[in-house]
Amino acid sequence: MKELKLIASDDTLYTVLDEIKQHLTANNCPEELMTPILIAAEEVYVNIAHYAYGGKPGEAKVNIEVAPDPKRCKLVFIDKGIPYNPLEKEDPDITLSADERQIGGLGIFFVKEIMDKVEYEYKDGCNILSVEKSLQ
């Protein structure tokens, strides 16, 4: 398992994505599975950077794990920002036009659609969002 500790910001996003990509490549992740994992990671990390600390700098941890049996990737995002469970937000009605839909919620909706498992918990003053994708 690889653990990153960074100040959550747009400036550190590419560090996170590069580390995830390197870890997945080292574990022979197929390219067609790597792309959705990186998209999900970007969405979650950007949300932490923009919203977790009310626009102020704050720390984020990202744990990257590839388990062998069954082969899967698990990413765990941890922050000590404002408690917020994005999974409680109602999914947007994607049948509506962009003008008719409320702003927000589309990113986490896509994360739930492209990943196999998404879980949230608030523990010890931390938001913990885990996403998993099968690599088989």
DRENSE-604520 format. One record per residue: z, y, x of N, C-alpha, C in turn; chain; residue number from 1. Coordinates in Angstrom, 1 decimal. Layout:
# DRENSE-604520
nZ->Z | nY->Y | nX->X | caZ->Z | caY->Y | caX->X | cZ->Z | cY->Y | cX->X | mol->A | seq->NUM $
...
END
This chain:
# DRENSE-604520
nZ->0.0 | nY->-1.2 | nX->0.9 | caZ->0.0 | caY->0.0 | caX->0.0 | cZ->0.0 | cY->1.2 | cX->0.9 | mol->A | seq->1 $
nZ->-0.7 | nY->2.2 | nX->0.5 | caZ->-0.8 | caY->3.5 | caX->1.2 | cZ->-0.1 | cY->4.5 | cX->0.3 | mol->A | seq->2 $
nZ->0.7 | nY->5.4 | nX->0.9 | caZ->1.3 | caY->6.5 | caX->0.2 | cZ->1.0 | cY->7.8 | cX->0.8 | mol->A | seq->3 $
nZ->0.5 | nY->8.7 | nX->-0.1 | caZ->0.2 | caY->10.1 | caX->0.4 | cZ->1.3 | cY->11.0 | cX->-0.2 | mol->A | seq->4 $
nZ->1.7 | nY->12.0 | nX->0.5 | caZ->2.6 | caY->13.1 | caX->0.0 | cZ->1.9 | cY->14.4 | cX->0.4 | mol->A | seq->5 $
nZ->1.6 | nY->15.2 | nX->-0.6 | caZ->0.8 | caY->16.4 | caX->-0.4 | cZ->1.3 | cY->17.5 | cX->-1.3 | mol->A | seq->6 $
nZ->1.0 | nY->18.7 | nX->-1.0 | caZ->1.2 | caY->19.8 | caX->-2.0 | cZ->0.0 | cY->19.7 | cX->-2.9 | mol->A | seq->7 $
nZ->0.2 | nY->19.5 | nX->-4.2 | caZ->-0.8 | caY->19.3 | caX->-5.2 | cZ->-1.6 | cY->20.6 | cX->-5.3 | mol->A | seq->8 $
nZ->-2.9 | nY->20.6 | nX->-4.9 | caZ->-3.8 | caY->21.7 | caX->-5.1 | cZ->-5.2 | cY->21.3 | cX->-5.0 | mol->A | seq->9 $
nZ->-6.1 | nY->22.2 | nX->-5.4 | caZ->-7.5 | caY->21.9 | caX->-5.3 | cZ->-7.9 | cY->21.6 | cX->-3.8 | mol->A | seq->10 $
nZ->-7.2 | nY->22.2 | nX->-2.9 | caZ->-7.5 | caY->22.1 | caX->-1.4 | cZ->-7.1 | cY->20.7 | cX->-0.9 | mol->A | seq->11 $
nZ->-6.2 | nY->20.0 | nX->-1.5 | caZ->-5.8 | caY->18.7 | caX->-1.1 | cZ->-6.5 | cY->17.5 | cX->-1.9 | mol->A | seq->12 $
nZ->-7.3 | nY->17.9 | nX->-2.9 | caZ->-8.0 | caY->16.9 | caX->-3.7 | cZ->-8.9 | cY->16.0 | cX->-2.8 | mol->A | seq->13 $
nZ->-9.6 | nY->16.6 | nX->-2.0 | caZ->-10.6 | caY->15.7 | caX->-1.2 | cZ->-9.9 | cY->14.8 | cX->-0.2 | mol->A | seq->14 $
nZ->-8.7 | nY->15.2 | nX->0.3 | caZ->-7.9 | caY->14.3 | caX->1.1 | cZ->-7.5 | cY->13.1 | cX->0.3 | mol->A | seq->15 $
nZ->-7.1 | nY->13.3 | nX->-0.9 | caZ->-6.7 | caY->12.2 | caX->-1.8 | cZ->-7.9 | cY->11.3 | cX->-2.1 | mol->A | seq->16 $
nZ->-9.0 | nY->11.9 | nX->-2.5 | caZ->-10.2 | caY->11.1 | caX->-2.8 | cZ->-10.7 | cY->10.3 | cX->-1.5 | mol->A | seq->17 $
nZ->-10.7 | nY->11.0 | nX->-0.4 | caZ->-11.1 | caY->10.3 | caX->0.9 | cZ->-10.3 | cY->9.1 | cX->1.2 | mol->A | seq->18 $
nZ->-8.9 | nY->9.3 | nX->1.0 | caZ->-8.0 | caY->8.2 | caX->1.3 | cZ->-8.2 | cY->7.0 | cX->0.4 | mol->A | seq->19 $
nZ->-8.4 | nY->7.3 | nX->-0.9 | caZ->-8.6 | caY->6.3 | caX->-1.9 | cZ->-9.9 | cY->5.5 | cX->-1.5 | mol->A | seq->20 $
nZ->-11.0 | nY->6.3 | nX->-1.2 | caZ->-12.3 | caY->5.7 | caX->-0.9 | cZ->-12.2 | cY->4.8 | cX->0.3 | mol->A | seq->21 $
nZ->-11.5 | nY->5.3 | nX->1.4 | caZ->-11.3 | caY->4.5 | caX->2.6 | cZ->-10.6 | cY->3.2 | cX->2.3 | mol->A | seq->22 $
nZ->-9.5 | nY->3.3 | nX->1.5 | caZ->-8.7 | caY->2.1 | caX->1.2 | cZ->-9.5 | cY->1.1 | cX->0.4 | mol->A | seq->23 $
nZ->-10.3 | nY->1.6 | nX->-0.6 | caZ->-11.1 | caY->0.7 | caX->-1.4 | cZ->-12.2 | cY->0.1 | cX->-0.6 | mol->A | seq->24 $
nZ->-12.8 | nY->0.9 | nX->0.3 | caZ->-13.9 | caY->0.3 | caX->1.2 | cZ->-13.3 | cY->-0.8 | cX->2.1 | mol->A | seq->25 $
nZ->-12.2 | nY->-0.5 | nX->2.7 | caZ->-11.6 | caY->-1.5 | caX->3.6 | cZ->-11.2 | cY->-2.8 | cX->2.8 | mol->A | seq->26 $
nZ->-11.1 | nY->-2.7 | nX->1.5 | caZ->-10.8 | caY->-3.9 | caX->0.7 | cZ->-12.0 | cY->-4.4 | cX->-0.1 | mol->A | seq->27 $
nZ->-13.2 | nY->-4.0 | nX->0.4 | caZ->-14.5 | caY->-4.5 | caX->-0.1 | cZ->-14.6 | cY->-4.3 | cX->-1.6 | mol->A | seq->28 $
nZ->-14.3 | nY->-3.1 | nX->-2.1 | caZ->-14.5 | caY->-2.7 | caX->-3.5 | cZ->-16.0 | cY->-2.4 | cX->-3.7 | mol->A | seq->29 $
nZ->-16.6 | nY->-3.0 | nX->-4.7 | caZ->-18.0 | caY->-2.7 | caX->-5.0 | cZ->-18.1 | cY->-1.2 | cX->-5.4 | mol->A | seq->30 $
nZ->-19.2 | nY->-0.7 | nX->-5.0 | caZ->-19.5 | caY->0.8 | caX->-5.2 | cZ->-19.5 | cY->1.1 | cX->-6.7 | mol->A | seq->31 $
nZ->-20.0 | nY->0.2 | nX->-7.5 | caZ->-20.0 | caY->0.5 | caX->-9.0 | cZ->-18.6 | cY->0.6 | cX->-9.6 | mol->A | seq->32 $
nZ->-17.6 | nY->0.0 | nX->-8.9 | caZ->-16.3 | caY->0.1 | caX->-9.4 | cZ->-15.5 | cY->1.3 | cX->-8.7 | mol->A | seq->33 $
nZ->-16.0 | nY->1.6 | nX->-7.5 | caZ->-15.3 | caY->2.7 | caX->-6.8 | cZ->-15.5 | cY->4.1 | cX->-7.5 | mol->A | seq->34 $
nZ->-16.7 | nY->4.3 | nX->-8.1 | caZ->-17.0 | caY->5.6 | caX->-8.7 | cZ->-16.0 | cY->5.9 | cX->-9.9 | mol->A | seq->35 $
nZ->-15.8 | nY->5.0 | nX->-10.8 | caZ->-14.9 | caY->5.3 | caX->-11.9 | cZ->-13.5 | cY->5.5 | cX->-11.4 | mol->A | seq->36 $
nZ->-13.1 | nY->4.8 | nX->-10.4 | caZ->-11.7 | caY->4.9 | caX->-9.9 | cZ->-11.6 | cY->6.3 | cX->-9.3 | mol->A | seq->37 $
nZ->-12.6 | nY->6.8 | nX->-8.6 | caZ->-12.5 | caY->8.1 | caX->-7.9 | cZ->-12.5 | cY->9.2 | cX->-9.0 | mol->A | seq->38 $
nZ->-13.3 | nY->9.0 | nX->-10.1 | caZ->-13.4 | caY->10.0 | caX->-11.2 | cZ->-12.0 | cY->10.1 | cX->-11.8 | mol->A | seq->39 $
nZ->-11.4 | nY->8.9 | nX->-12.1 | caZ->-10.0 | caY->8.9 | caX->-12.7 | cZ->-9.0 | cY->9.6 | cX->-11.8 | mol->A | seq->40 $
nZ->-9.1 | nY->9.3 | nX->-10.5 | caZ->-8.1 | caY->9.9 | caX->-9.6 | cZ->-8.3 | cY->11.4 | cX->-9.5 | mol->A | seq->41 $
nZ->-9.5 | nY->11.9 | nX->-9.5 | caZ->-9.8 | caY->13.3 | caX->-9.5 | cZ->-9.2 | cY->14.0 | cX->-10.7 | mol->A | seq->42 $
nZ->-9.4 | nY->13.4 | nX->-11.9 | caZ->-8.9 | caY->14.0 | caX->-13.1 | cZ->-7.4 | cY->14.1 | cX->-13.1 | mol->A | seq->43 $
nZ->-6.7 | nY->13.0 | nX->-12.8 | caZ->-5.3 | caY->13.0 | caX->-12.8 | cZ->-4.7 | cY->14.0 | cX->-11.8 | mol->A | seq->44 $
nZ->-5.3 | nY->13.9 | nX->-10.6 | caZ->-4.7 | caY->14.8 | caX->-9.5 | cZ->-4.9 | cY->16.3 | cX->-9.8 | mol->A | seq->45 $
nZ->-6.1 | nY->16.6 | nX->-10.3 | caZ->-6.4 | caY->18.0 | caX->-10.7 | cZ->-5.4 | cY->18.5 | cX->-11.8 | mol->A | seq->46 $
nZ->-5.1 | nY->17.6 | nX->-12.7 | caZ->-4.2 | caY->18.0 | caX->-13.8 | cZ->-2.8 | cY->18.3 | cX->-13.2 | mol->A | seq->47 $
nZ->-2.4 | nY->17.5 | nX->-12.2 | caZ->-1.1 | caY->17.7 | caX->-11.5 | cZ->-1.1 | cY->19.1 | cX->-10.8 | mol->A | seq->48 $
nZ->-2.2 | nY->19.3 | nX->-10.1 | caZ->-2.4 | caY->20.5 | caX->-9.3 | cZ->-2.4 | cY->21.8 | cX->-10.2 | mol->A | seq->49 $
nZ->-3.0 | nY->21.7 | nX->-11.3 | caZ->-3.1 | caY->22.9 | caX->-12.2 | cZ->-2.0 | cY->23.1 | cX->-13.2 | mol->A | seq->50 $
nZ->-1.3 | nY->22.0 | nX->-13.6 | caZ->-0.4 | caY->22.1 | caX->-14.7 | cZ->1.1 | cY->21.7 | cX->-14.4 | mol->A | seq->51 $
nZ->1.3 | nY->20.8 | nX->-13.5 | caZ->2.6 | caY->20.2 | caX->-13.4 | cZ->3.7 | cY->21.2 | cX->-13.0 | mol->A | seq->52 $
nZ->3.4 | nY->22.1 | nX->-12.2 | caZ->4.3 | caY->23.1 | caX->-11.7 | cZ->4.1 | cY->24.5 | cX->-12.3 | mol->A | seq->53 $
nZ->3.5 | nY->24.6 | nX->-13.4 | caZ->3.3 | caY->25.9 | caX->-14.0 | cZ->2.5 | cY->26.9 | cX->-13.2 | mol->A | seq->54 $
nZ->1.6 | nY->26.4 | nX->-12.4 | caZ->0.7 | caY->27.3 | caX->-11.6 | cZ->1.3 | cY->27.5 | cX->-10.2 | mol->A | seq->55 $
nZ->2.5 | nY->27.0 | nX->-9.9 | caZ->3.1 | caY->27.2 | caX->-8.6 | cZ->2.9 | cY->25.9 | cX->-7.8 | mol->A | seq->56 $
nZ->3.0 | nY->26.0 | nX->-6.5 | caZ->2.8 | caY->24.8 | caX->-5.6 | cZ->3.9 | cY->23.8 | cX->-5.9 | mol->A | seq->57 $
nZ->3.6 | nY->22.6 | nX->-5.7 | caZ->4.6 | caY->21.5 | caX->-5.9 | cZ->4.0 | cY->20.2 | cX->-5.2 | mol->A | seq->58 $
nZ->4.9 | nY->19.3 | nX->-4.9 | caZ->4.6 | caY->18.1 | caX->-4.3 | cZ->4.0 | cY->17.0 | cX->-5.2 | mol->A | seq->59 $
nZ->3.1 | nY->16.3 | nX->-4.7 | caZ->2.5 | caY->15.1 | caX->-5.4 | cZ->2.5 | cY->14.0 | cX->-4.5 | mol->A | seq->60 $
nZ->2.8 | nY->12.8 | nX->-5.0 | caZ->2.7 | caY->11.6 | caX->-4.2 | cZ->1.6 | cY->10.7 | cX->-4.9 | mol->A | seq->61 $
nZ->0.8 | nY->10.1 | nX->-4.1 | caZ->-0.2 | caY->9.2 | caX->-4.6 | cZ->0.0 | cY->7.9 | cX->-3.9 | mol->A | seq->62 $
nZ->0.2 | nY->6.8 | nX->-4.6 | caZ->0.3 | caY->5.5 | caX->-4.0 | cZ->-1.0 | cY->4.7 | cX->-4.3 | mol->A | seq->63 $
nZ->-1.6 | nY->4.1 | nX->-3.3 | caZ->-2.9 | caY->3.4 | caX->-3.4 | cZ->-2.6 | cY->2.0 | cX->-3.1 | mol->A | seq->64 $
nZ->-2.9 | nY->1.1 | nX->-4.0 | caZ->-2.7 | caY->-0.3 | caX->-3.7 | cZ->-3.9 | cY->-1.2 | cX->-4.2 | mol->A | seq->65 $
nZ->-4.3 | nY->-2.1 | nX->-3.4 | caZ->-5.3 | caY->-3.1 | caX->-3.8 | cZ->-4.6 | cY->-4.4 | cX->-3.7 | mol->A | seq->66 $
nZ->-4.4 | nY->-5.1 | nX->-4.9 | caZ->-3.8 | caY->-6.4 | caX->-4.9 | cZ->-4.9 | cY->-7.5 | cX->-4.9 | mol->A | seq->67 $
nZ->-4.6 | nY->-8.6 | nX->-4.2 | caZ->-5.6 | caY->-9.6 | caX->-4.0 | cZ->-5.8 | cY->-10.6 | cX->-5.2 | mol->A | seq->68 $
nZ->-4.8 | nY->-10.9 | nX->-6.0 | caZ->-4.9 | caY->-11.9 | caX->-7.0 | cZ->-4.1 | cY->-11.6 | cX->-8.2 | mol->A | seq->69 $
nZ->-4.8 | nY->-11.2 | nX->-9.3 | caZ->-6.2 | caY->-10.9 | caX->-9.4 | cZ->-6.6 | cY->-9.6 | cX->-8.6 | mol->A | seq->70 $
nZ->-7.7 | nY->-9.5 | nX->-8.1 | caZ->-8.1 | caY->-8.4 | caX->-7.3 | cZ->-8.2 | cY->-7.1 | cX->-8.2 | mol->A | seq->71 $
nZ->-7.4 | nY->-6.1 | nX->-7.9 | caZ->-7.3 | caY->-4.9 | caX->-8.7 | cZ->-6.9 | cY->-3.8 | cX->-7.8 | mol->A | seq->72 $
nZ->-7.2 | nY->-2.6 | nX->-8.3 | caZ->-6.8 | caY->-1.3 | caX->-7.7 | cZ->-5.8 | cY->-0.7 | cX->-8.6 | mol->A | seq->73 $
nZ->-4.7 | nY->-0.3 | nX->-8.0 | caZ->-3.6 | caY->0.5 | caX->-8.7 | cZ->-3.4 | cY->1.8 | cX->-8.0 | mol->A | seq->74 $
nZ->-3.4 | nY->2.9 | nX->-8.8 | caZ->-3.1 | caY->4.2 | caX->-8.2 | cZ->-1.9 | cY->4.7 | cX->-9.0 | mol->A | seq->75 $
nZ->-0.9 | nY->5.2 | nX->-8.3 | caZ->0.3 | caY->5.7 | caX->-9.0 | cZ->0.4 | cY->7.2 | cX->-8.5 | mol->A | seq->76 $
nZ->0.5 | nY->8.1 | nX->-9.5 | caZ->0.6 | caY->9.5 | caX->-9.2 | cZ->2.0 | cY->10.0 | cX->-9.7 | mol->A | seq->77 $
nZ->2.7 | nY->10.6 | nX->-8.7 | caZ->4.1 | caY->11.0 | caX->-9.0 | cZ->4.3 | cY->12.5 | cX->-8.7 | mol->A | seq->78 $
nZ->4.9 | nY->13.2 | nX->-9.6 | caZ->5.2 | caY->14.6 | caX->-9.4 | cZ->6.5 | cY->14.9 | cX->-10.1 | mol->A | seq->79 $
nZ->7.2 | nY->16.0 | nX->-9.6 | caZ->8.5 | caY->16.4 | caX->-10.1 | cZ->8.3 | cY->17.7 | cX->-11.0 | mol->A | seq->80 $
nZ->7.1 | nY->17.8 | nX->-11.6 | caZ->6.8 | caY->19.0 | caX->-12.4 | cZ->7.4 | cY->18.9 | cX->-13.8 | mol->A | seq->81 $
nZ->6.9 | nY->19.7 | nX->-14.7 | caZ->7.3 | caY->19.7 | caX->-16.1 | cZ->7.1 | cY->18.3 | cX->-16.7 | mol->A | seq->82 $
nZ->8.1 | nY->17.8 | nX->-17.3 | caZ->7.9 | caY->16.5 | caX->-18.0 | cZ->6.7 | cY->16.5 | cX->-19.0 | mol->A | seq->83 $
nZ->5.7 | nY->15.6 | nX->-18.8 | caZ->4.6 | caY->15.6 | caX->-19.7 | cZ->3.9 | cY->14.2 | cX->-19.7 | mol->A | seq->84 $
nZ->3.8 | nY->13.7 | nX->-20.9 | caZ->3.2 | caY->12.4 | caX->-21.0 | cZ->1.8 | cY->12.6 | cX->-21.6 | mol->A | seq->85 $
nZ->0.7 | nY->12.6 | nX->-20.8 | caZ->-0.6 | caY->12.8 | caX->-21.3 | cZ->-1.1 | cY->11.8 | cX->-22.3 | mol->A | seq->86 $
nZ->-0.5 | nY->10.6 | nX->-22.3 | caZ->-0.9 | caY->9.5 | caX->-23.2 | cZ->-0.4 | cY->9.8 | cX->-24.6 | mol->A | seq->87 $
nZ->0.5 | nY->10.7 | nX->-24.8 | caZ->0.9 | caY->11.1 | caX->-26.2 | cZ->0.0 | cY->12.0 | cX->-26.9 | mol->A | seq->88 $
nZ->-0.9 | nY->12.6 | nX->-26.1 | caZ->-1.9 | caY->13.6 | caX->-26.7 | cZ->-2.9 | cY->12.8 | cX->-27.5 | mol->A | seq->89 $
nZ->-3.2 | nY->13.2 | nX->-28.7 | caZ->-4.2 | caY->12.5 | caX->-29.5 | cZ->-5.6 | cY->12.6 | cX->-28.8 | mol->A | seq->90 $
nZ->-6.3 | nY->11.5 | nX->-28.9 | caZ->-7.6 | caY->11.5 | caX->-28.3 | cZ->-8.5 | cY->12.5 | cX->-29.0 | mol->A | seq->91 $
nZ->-9.4 | nY->13.2 | nX->-28.3 | caZ->-10.3 | caY->14.1 | caX->-28.9 | cZ->-11.3 | cY->13.4 | cX->-29.8 | mol->A | seq->92 $
nZ->-11.8 | nY->14.0 | nX->-30.8 | caZ->-12.8 | caY->13.5 | caX->-31.7 | cZ->-14.2 | cY->13.8 | cX->-31.0 | mol->A | seq->93 $
nZ->-14.7 | nY->12.8 | nX->-30.3 | caZ->-15.9 | caY->13.1 | caX->-29.5 | cZ->-17.2 | cY->13.1 | cX->-30.4 | mol->A | seq->94 $
nZ->-17.0 | nY->12.9 | nX->-31.7 | caZ->-18.1 | caY->13.0 | caX->-32.6 | cZ->-18.4 | cY->14.5 | cX->-33.0 | mol->A | seq->95 $
nZ->-17.4 | nY->15.3 | nX->-32.7 | caZ->-17.6 | caY->16.7 | caX->-33.0 | cZ->-18.3 | cY->17.4 | cX->-31.8 | mol->A | seq->96 $
nZ->-18.9 | nY->18.5 | nX->-32.1 | caZ->-19.6 | caY->19.3 | caX->-31.1 | cZ->-18.6 | cY->19.9 | cX->-30.2 | mol->A | seq->97 $
nZ->-19.0 | nY->20.4 | nX->-29.0 | caZ->-18.0 | caY->21.0 | caX->-28.1 | cZ->-17.4 | cY->22.3 | cX->-28.7 | mol->A | seq->98 $
nZ->-18.1 | nY->23.0 | nX->-29.6 | caZ->-17.6 | caY->24.2 | caX->-30.2 | cZ->-16.5 | cY->23.8 | cX->-31.3 | mol->A | seq->99 $
nZ->-16.6 | nY->22.6 | nX->-31.9 | caZ->-15.7 | caY->22.2 | caX->-32.9 | cZ->-14.4 | cY->21.6 | cX->-32.4 | mol->A | seq->100 $
nZ->-14.5 | nY->21.0 | nX->-31.2 | caZ->-13.3 | caY->20.3 | caX->-30.6 | cZ->-12.3 | cY->21.3 | cX->-30.0 | mol->A | seq->101 $
nZ->-11.0 | nY->20.9 | nX->-30.0 | caZ->-10.0 | caY->21.7 | caX->-29.4 | cZ->-10.2 | cY->21.5 | cX->-27.9 | mol->A | seq->102 $
nZ->-9.7 | nY->22.5 | nX->-27.1 | caZ->-9.8 | caY->22.5 | caX->-25.7 | cZ->-8.7 | cY->21.6 | cX->-25.2 | mol->A | seq->103 $
nZ->-9.1 | nY->20.8 | nX->-24.1 | caZ->-8.1 | caY->19.9 | caX->-23.5 | cZ->-8.1 | cY->18.5 | cX->-24.0 | mol->A | seq->104 $
nZ->-7.7 | nY->17.6 | nX->-23.2 | caZ->-7.5 | caY->16.2 | caX->-23.6 | cZ->-8.7 | cY->15.3 | cX->-23.3 | mol->A | seq->105 $
nZ->-9.9 | nY->15.9 | nX->-23.0 | caZ->-11.0 | caY->15.1 | caX->-22.7 | cZ->-10.9 | cY->14.3 | cX->-21.4 | mol->A | seq->106 $
nZ->-10.3 | nY->14.9 | nX->-20.4 | caZ->-10.2 | caY->14.2 | caX->-19.1 | cZ->-9.4 | cY->13.0 | cX->-19.2 | mol->A | seq->107 $
nZ->-8.2 | nY->13.1 | nX->-19.8 | caZ->-7.3 | caY->11.9 | caX->-19.9 | cZ->-8.0 | cY->10.8 | cX->-20.8 | mol->A | seq->108 $
nZ->-8.7 | nY->11.3 | nX->-21.8 | caZ->-9.5 | caY->10.4 | caX->-22.6 | cZ->-10.4 | cY->9.6 | cX->-21.8 | mol->A | seq->109 $
nZ->-11.2 | nY->10.2 | nX->-20.9 | caZ->-12.1 | caY->9.5 | caX->-20.0 | cZ->-11.4 | cY->8.6 | cX->-19.1 | mol->A | seq->110 $
nZ->-10.2 | nY->9.0 | nX->-18.6 | caZ->-9.5 | caY->8.1 | caX->-17.7 | cZ->-9.1 | cY->6.8 | cX->-18.4 | mol->A | seq->111 $
nZ->-8.6 | nY->7.0 | nX->-19.7 | caZ->-8.3 | caY->5.8 | caX->-20.5 | cZ->-9.5 | cY->4.9 | cX->-20.8 | mol->A | seq->112 $
nZ->-10.7 | nY->5.5 | nX->-20.9 | caZ->-11.9 | caY->4.8 | caX->-21.2 | cZ->-12.4 | cY->4.0 | cX->-20.0 | mol->A | seq->113 $
nZ->-12.3 | nY->4.6 | nX->-18.8 | caZ->-12.9 | caY->4.0 | caX->-17.6 | cZ->-12.0 | cY->3.1 | cX->-16.8 | mol->A | seq->114 $
nZ->-10.7 | nY->3.2 | nX->-17.0 | caZ->-9.7 | caY->2.4 | caX->-16.3 | cZ->-9.2 | cY->1.3 | cX->-17.3 | mol->A | seq->115 $
nZ->-8.8 | nY->0.2 | nX->-16.7 | caZ->-8.3 | caY->-1.0 | caX->-17.5 | cZ->-6.9 | cY->-0.8 | cX->-18.1 | mol->A | seq->116 $
nZ->-6.1 | nY->0.0 | nX->-17.4 | caZ->-4.7 | caY->0.1 | caX->-17.8 | cZ->-4.3 | cY->1.5 | cX->-17.3 | mol->A | seq->117 $
nZ->-3.6 | nY->2.2 | nX->-18.2 | caZ->-3.0 | caY->3.6 | caX->-17.9 | cZ->-1.6 | cY->3.6 | cX->-18.5 | mol->A | seq->118 $
nZ->-0.6 | nY->3.9 | nX->-17.7 | caZ->0.8 | caY->3.9 | caX->-18.1 | cZ->1.5 | cY->5.1 | cX->-17.6 | mol->A | seq->119 $
nZ->2.4 | nY->5.6 | nX->-18.4 | caZ->3.2 | caY->6.8 | caX->-18.0 | cZ->4.7 | cY->6.5 | cX->-18.2 | mol->A | seq->120 $
nZ->5.5 | nY->7.0 | nX->-17.3 | caZ->6.9 | caY->7.0 | caX->-17.5 | cZ->7.5 | cY->8.2 | cX->-16.8 | mol->A | seq->121 $
nZ->8.6 | nY->8.7 | nX->-17.4 | caZ->9.4 | caY->9.8 | caX->-16.8 | cZ->10.7 | cY->9.1 | cX->-16.3 | mol->A | seq->122 $
nZ->10.9 | nY->9.2 | nX->-15.0 | caZ->12.0 | caY->8.5 | caX->-14.4 | cZ->12.6 | cY->9.3 | cX->-13.2 | mol->A | seq->123 $
nZ->13.9 | nY->9.5 | nX->-13.2 | caZ->14.5 | caY->10.2 | caX->-12.1 | cZ->13.9 | cY->11.6 | cX->-11.8 | mol->A | seq->124 $
nZ->13.6 | nY->12.3 | nX->-12.9 | caZ->13.0 | caY->13.6 | caX->-12.7 | cZ->11.6 | cY->13.6 | cX->-12.3 | mol->A | seq->125 $
nZ->10.9 | nY->12.5 | nX->-12.4 | caZ->9.5 | caY->12.5 | caX->-12.0 | cZ->8.6 | cY->12.0 | cX->-13.1 | mol->A | seq->126 $
nZ->7.4 | nY->12.6 | nX->-13.2 | caZ->6.3 | caY->12.1 | caX->-14.0 | cZ->5.6 | cY->11.0 | cX->-13.2 | mol->A | seq->127 $
nZ->5.4 | nY->9.9 | nX->-13.7 | caZ->4.8 | caY->8.8 | caX->-13.0 | cZ->3.6 | cY->8.2 | cX->-13.9 | mol->A | seq->128 $
nZ->2.4 | nY->8.4 | nX->-13.4 | caZ->1.2 | caY->8.0 | caX->-14.2 | cZ->0.5 | cY->6.9 | cX->-13.3 | mol->A | seq->129 $
nZ->0.4 | nY->5.7 | nX->-13.8 | caZ->-0.2 | caY->4.6 | caX->-13.1 | cZ->-1.6 | cY->4.3 | cX->-13.8 | mol->A | seq->130 $
nZ->-2.6 | nY->4.1 | nX->-13.0 | caZ->-3.9 | caY->3.7 | caX->-13.5 | cZ->-4.3 | cY->2.4 | cX->-12.7 | mol->A | seq->131 $
nZ->-4.9 | nY->1.5 | nX->-13.4 | caZ->-5.4 | caY->0.2 | caX->-12.8 | cZ->-6.8 | cY->-0.1 | cX->-13.2 | mol->A | seq->132 $
nZ->-7.5 | nY->-0.7 | nX->-12.3 | caZ->-8.9 | caY->-1.2 | caX->-12.5 | cZ->-9.1 | cY->-2.5 | cX->-11.8 | mol->A | seq->133 $
nZ->-9.6 | nY->-3.5 | nX->-12.6 | caZ->-10.0 | caY->-4.8 | caX->-12.0 | cZ->-11.1 | cY->-4.6 | cX->-11.0 | mol->A | seq->134 $
nZ->-11.1 | nY->-5.3 | nX->-9.9 | caZ->-12.2 | caY->-5.2 | caX->-8.9 | cZ->-13.0 | cY->-6.4 | cX->-8.9 | mol->A | seq->135 $
nZ->-12.9 | nY->-7.2 | nX->-10.0 | caZ->-13.7 | caY->-8.4 | caX->-10.1 | cZ->-14.8 | cY->-8.3 | cX->-11.1 | mol->A | seq->136 $
END
